[in-house]
Amino acid sequence: QVQVVESGGGLVQPGGSLRLSCAASGSIYNIYFMGWYRQAPGKQRELVAGIISTGTTNYADSVKGRFTISRDGAKSTVYLQMNSLKPEDTAVYYCQIRFSGTGYWGQGTQVTVSS
């Protein structure tokens, strides 16, 4: 069984920072992709940032230059450093890992950017 657990969400003022963490455990091996998605009320879930096993990263245009994704392969953990947060970044953030052709999701963590 695979578990994916996110942490680090919360309430932050505009311009502030948060760091999300996602830890995967269980019967996992050769993780190919680890990524962060978000879903705001009334909107579709969207990819925010992803990183593959080679270390190559990609970002949504809306977060480029503000968010940074990184991973600790030995610990099957992925992080999302979010700086210069804006109210439009408010959403539930979900972590996904992929291996052996299957994606596994976490339960999500709420990020609220508001003054």
Number of C-alpha atoms within 10 A of each C-alpha: 6 12 15 20 18 24 19 14 18 14 15 18 14 17 14 14 17 18 16 21 21 25 19 23 14 9 8 15 11 11 18 15 18 28 26 27 19 22 19 16 9 6 9 9 15 14 18 24 23 25 20 16 13 8 14 10 16 16 19 13 9 11 17 12 11 13 20 19 23 19 21 10 13 6 10 18 19 24 22 22 14 20 17 15 22 18 15 12 20 20 21 18 25 26 31 23 28 18 14 10 7 8 12 14 19 20 14 22 21 19 22 20 20 16 9
